[in-house]
């Protein structure tokens, strides 16, 4: 049985968007077109895929069972388009990069701008996600990961360890005092997460920390960085990133240290594709330089005012 890919695209769009009208907008087609494609797909499969409710369309069990297959086909279609965007020997065409939110938003853009100045025919797709996208399924051409890759058929280059440290604005410390111990940090309260996660569990294995110590809570790493910059309190931030902001001060550099291993990863089949290999090498070099941009210990502990009391 052969099924038109456009029907499957419509099916996936309705799954993602929750209604025919939203799916039509996502696909840039008319709503009746999406409806017709869904009906044709249901007729081909011999089973209903959606039921109507006051909130829109609800996926049936059959639809949910098909979702992963449709997602895989969509990723393959995207990879197909990227592969055809330029010849294998050209430094041109589309490269899709996956990285954590903080790295994608705060670290990579200057590198990618410099890369495109060198190779203006490159088109970059950047996916800011804290989920490790599946390189074998071609969700991305290149990934920046903070854990060692375990999948086979991948080329992985270790860049080094990104250090995390406690930081706060100098004026916040001037107003509230400068903690000299981790216990004093907890007494002031720190910026943390809303829900239990792997990072919190890793912290708890090394430091006596709990939800009760968080004076500002968000699961977004970007929002935590923004809260530190705004002067809400003390928080955990990448040391090279904080070093770019002269208003931020690192606290307890000798006693509070967490390292995140950093890897640049691509599929081994992509080594012969010029645009991907060039981007891979450029990002590896740029991230290596980023890790070297750390302040001295003296600069880390210099603050505007001593601890009060």
C-alpha positions in Angstrom: 0.0 0.0 0.0 1.4 3.4 -1.0 0.3 6.5 0.8 0.9 10.0 -0.5 3.4 11.9 1.7 1.2 15.0 1.7 -1.5 13.0 3.5 1.1 12.0 6.2 2.3 15.6 6.4 -1.3 16.7 7.1 -1.7 13.9 9.7 1.5 15.0 11.5 0.5 18.7 11.4 -2.9 18.0 13.0 -1.2 15.9 15.6 1.2 18.7 16.4 -1.3 21.6 16.2 -4.5 20.0 17.5 -6.9 21.4 14.9 -7.5 21.5 11.2 -7.2 25.3 11.0 -3.9 25.4 12.9 -2.5 22.6 10.8 -3.6 24.4 7.6 -1.7 27.5 8.7 1.4 25.4 9.6 1.3 23.8 6.1 0.3 27.0 4.3 -2.7 25.3 2.7 -6.5 25.7 2.9 -8.3 24.0 5.8 -10.5 21.9 3.4 -7.3 20.5 1.8 -6.1 19.3 5.3 -9.5 17.8 6.0 -9.5 16.0 2.6 -6.0 14.6 3.1 -6.9 13.3 6.6 -10.1 11.6 5.3 -8.2 10.0 2.4 -5.5 8.7 4.9 -8.2 7.3 7.1 -9.8 5.6 4.2 -6.5 4.1 3.0 -5.7 2.8 6.5 -9.3 1.7 7.3 -9.3 3.3 10.7 -10.3 6.7 12.2 -7.3 8.8 13.3 -9.1 11.7 15.1 -12.2 12.3 17.0 -13.8 15.7 17.5 -14.2 17.4 20.9 -15.0 20.9 22.1 -11.2 21.6 22.3 -10.4 20.5 18.8 -9.3 17.1 17.5 -8.2 14.3 19.7 -5.9 11.6 18.3 -7.1 8.0 18.5 -5.0 5.1 19.7 -4.2 4.3 16.1 -3.0 7.8 15.4 -0.8 7.8 18.5 0.7 4.5 17.4 1.6 6.0 14.0 3.1 9.2 15.4 6.7 8.1 15.7 6.7 6.7 12.2 5.3 10.0 10.8 7.9 11.9 12.8 10.7 9.7 11.4 9.4 10.3 7.9 9.3 14.1 8.4 12.9 14.1 9.7 14.0 11.9 6.7 12.2 14.4 4.4 14.0 17.3 6.0 17.3 15.5 5.8 16.6 14.8 2.1 16.0 18.5 1.4 19.2 19.5 3.2 21.2 16.8 1.4 20.0 18.2 -1.9 20.7 21.8 -1.0 24.2 21.7 -2.5 26.8 19.4 -3.8 28.9 17.3 -1.5 32.0 19.2 -2.3 30.5 22.7 -2.0 30.7 24.8 1.2 27.1 25.8 0.5 23.6 24.7 1.3 21.8 23.9 4.6 23.4 22.6 7.8 21.1 21.9 10.8 22.7 22.3 14.2 21.3 21.1 17.6 22.5 22.6 20.9 21.3 23.2 24.4 19.2 26.4 24.9 22.0 28.4 26.5 24.7 27.3 24.0 22.4 27.9 21.0 21.3 31.3 22.1 24.2 32.7 24.1 27.3 31.0 22.6 26.9 29.9 19.0 25.5 33.0 17.2 28.8 34.9 17.1 30.6 31.8 15.8 27.9 31.2 13.1 28.0 34.9 12.0 31.8 34.6 11.5 31.4 31.3 9.7 28.9 32.8 7.3 31.2 35.7 6.6 33.7 33.1 5.4 31.1 31.0 3.6 28.1 33.2 2.7 26.4 30.4 0.7 25.8 28.4 3.9 22.3 28.3 5.4 22.1 27.5 9.1 19.2 25.8 10.8 19.7 26.1 14.6 17.6 24.0 17.0 17.8 25.2 20.7 16.9 22.2 22.7 18.0 20.5 25.9 16.9 17.2 24.4 19.7 15.2 22.7 18.4 15.0 19.2 18.9 11.6 17.5 21.8 11.9 15.0 21.2 8.5 13.6 17.6 9.5 12.6 19.1 12.7 11.1 17.3 15.1 13.4 20.4 17.3 13.0 23.6 17.3 11.0 25.7 18.5 13.9 25.0 18.4 17.6 26.7 20.2 20.5 26.3 17.8 23.5 27.1 18.1 27.2 27.3 14.3 27.6 29.6 11.7 25.9 27.8 10.3 22.8 27.1 6.6 23.1 25.5 5.9 19.7 27.6 4.0 17.1 28.3 5.5 13.7 29.0 9.0 15.1 32.1 11.1 14.8 32.5 12.9 18.2 35.2 15.4 19.1 35.6 16.3 22.8 36.1 20.0 23.2 36.7 20.0 27.0 34.7 20.8 30.1 32.5 23.8 30.4 32.9 25.0 34.1 29.7 26.1 35.9 30.0 28.5 38.8 28.0 30.6 41.2 27.5 34.2 40.0 25.7 37.3 41.0 25.6 41.0 40.0 28.1 43.1 41.9 25.4 45.6 43.0 23.3 42.7 44.3 26.3 41.6 46.5 26.9 45.2 47.6 23.3 45.4 48.8 23.0 41.9 50.4 26.6 41.1 51.3 29.1 38.7 49.7 28.9 35.1 50.9 32.2 33.5 51.9 30.9 30.0 52.2 28.2 27.8 50.5 26.2 27.9 53.6 26.1 31.7 53.4 25.0 31.4 49.8 22.1 29.2 50.8 21.2 31.6 53.6 20.7 34.3 51.0 18.8 31.9 48.7 19.7 31.0 45.1 18.1 30.8 41.6 17.0 27.3 40.9 14.6 24.9 39.1 10.8 24.4 39.5 10.9 20.6 39.2 13.3 17.8 40.0 15.7 17.1 37.1 19.1 15.5 36.4 21.0 18.7 37.1 19.4 19.2 40.5 20.1 15.5 41.4 23.7 16.0 40.4 24.0 19.1 42.6 22.4 17.3 45.5 25.0 14.5 45.4 27.8 17.1 46.0 26.1 20.0 47.9 23.4 20.2 50.5 20.8 21.9 48.4 17.0 21.6 48.2 13.9 23.4 46.7 13.6 25.4 49.9 16.8 27.2 49.0 15.5 28.6 45.7 14.2 32.1 45.9 13.5 32.2 42.1 12.4 29.0 40.3 12.4 28.3 36.6 13.2 25.2 34.5 14.5 27.3 31.7 18.3 27.7 31.7 17.9 30.9 29.7 15.5 32.3 32.2 18.0 31.5 35.0 20.8 33.3 33.2 18.5 36.3 32.7 17.6 36.3 36.4 21.2 36.4 37.4 21.8 39.3 35.0 18.8 41.2 36.3 20.1 41.0 39.9 17.4 38.7 41.3 20.0 36.7 43.2 22.8 34.2 43.0 22.7 31.5 40.4 24.6 28.9 38.5 26.0 30.0 35.1 28.7 28.9 32.6 31.9 30.6 33.7 33.0 31.7 30.2 29.5 33.1 29.5 29.5 35.1 32.8 33.0 36.4 32.0 31.5 38.4 29.1 29.4 40.5 31.5 31.5 42.9 33.7 28.6 43.3 36.1 28.7 39.6 37.1 31.0 38.3 39.9 31.9 34.6 40.4 31.6 33.4 44.0 33.4 30.6 45.7 35.5 29.6 42.7 37.7 27.3 44.8 34.9 25.4 46.5 32.0 25.4 44.0 32.9 23.8 40.7 30.8 21.7 38.3 32.1 20.7 34.8 30.0 19.8 31.8 31.8 17.7 29.2 31.4 19.2 25.8 31.3 17.3 22.5 30.8 18.2 18.8 29.1 15.3 17.0 28.1 14.4 13.5 27.2 11.2 11.6 30.2 9.4 10.2 28.5 9.5 6.7 28.8 13.3 6.7 32.6 13.4 6.9 32.8 13.7 3.1 30.2 16.5 2.9 32.1 19.8 2.7 29.5 22.1 4.2 29.0 19.8 7.3 32.7 19.0 7.8 33.6 22.7 7.5 30.9 23.7 10.0 31.9 20.9 12.4 35.6 22.0 12.4 34.7 25.6 12.8 32.4 25.0 15.7 35.0 22.8 17.4 37.6 25.6 17.1 35.1 28.3 18.3 34.0 26.3 21.3 37.6 25.6 22.2 38.3 29.3 22.2 35.1 29.9 24.3 36.3 27.5 27.0 39.6 29.5 27.3 37.7 32.7 28.0 37.7 32.4 31.8 38.5 35.2 34.3 41.3 34.9 36.8 40.5 33.8 40.3 41.4 37.3 41.6 38.8 38.9 39.2 36.2 36.2 40.2 36.3 37.1 43.9 36.7 40.9 43.6 33.4 42.4 44.7 31.9 45.8 45.4 31.5 45.5 49.1 32.4 43.1 51.9 29.9 40.9 53.7 27.9 42.8 56.1 27.8 41.9 59.8 
